[in-house]
Amino acid sequence: MEALAVRLSGLDPYVDGAMRIVAFYDTLMRRRVDLPALGRASAALAECVVGIRLHGTGRVVRVTPDGRPAPALPAPASTTVPITLDEEEIGTVWLERPGPAGPLDELLLDRLALAAAGVVERYGPARTTMADPALVELAISADTDEADRARALRLLGFAAGVPVRVLAVRSPLPLDRVGALVCPAGPVKAALVGDVGVVLATAVDPGRLPADARAGIGADGGPDRSWRQARAALRFTGPREPVVHYADLGALALLAEIPEEAVRDNPDVAAIARLAADPHDLETLDAYCATGSLRRAAEMLHLHHSSVSRRLEHIGRSLDMDLTAPAGPLRARLALTAWRLLADGPPATA
């Protein structure tokens, strides 16, 4: 490459400069430099401040042409290029050049982005959203000792001491896109563990979840505890409440701890299971339990309140339960919730 650049020298100043830039980065990659060294070399070549940012960890390298860390207050980027790995944008490189951009700035940044992706791939962990399921399972398992858990989190790209929250997700959308939506700026990893999607993130915006997704969200008391909470919360989700925070369940979370046999043998739960054969009856009971009001349930179902009243009388007889009594709706709601937990299966043991 260097010999070719020399032969082209003098024929076209642009081509000469371009070939030298290509040769420069080829040399850096052969030397297997790390990100700080890549930043220093690029800043010296560009003769201005160079920046490198990785989305997955939030790590930023900014270097002046003399190889020192750039001031904390960055100048506006004059040229920016994304870093891509495995067809996913994992970061950004840019130049902070005063005045107009140079004729070779875009080429320089293209080569810098390629080199940065190579450094990330070589030294890891990979900054793509999807992660090795075995590594994720090691991070969230209750049986993992803390040293191994810390190592797994570090390999996944999470800095030591940073709280990590876990989401248990079911969604037709690919998990990497779900992860990118709920945590667009901070570190986030996703993998399928068993039949449930697991998303680990330092920050969560549940409002960005896809409309057709269901998700249980754990707290940040450690990935293993957060996973158990998220998996339990996922069991409480339904068409009317597709996203559930474990912290919002309160005492309802105790229902998830009841042994499956005890739930199955309960007469109220068995009655709900029989009622489920008629989806309209089940929907009516669900609306009544959710609203606590016959008229509001009728509005939710787009029916006349007299029709809902007749349905509830029939449902009450089927359940052998007085739904108009003070304890009736509470008893029905507990039975309905327990039946749904039973239908979703026991919580994951990872």
Order of alpha helices (4+ residues) and beta strands (2+ residues): alpha-alpha-alpha-beta-beta-beta-beta-alpha-alpha-alpha-beta-alpha-beta-beta-beta-alpha-beta-alpha-alpha-alpha-alpha-alpha-alpha-alpha
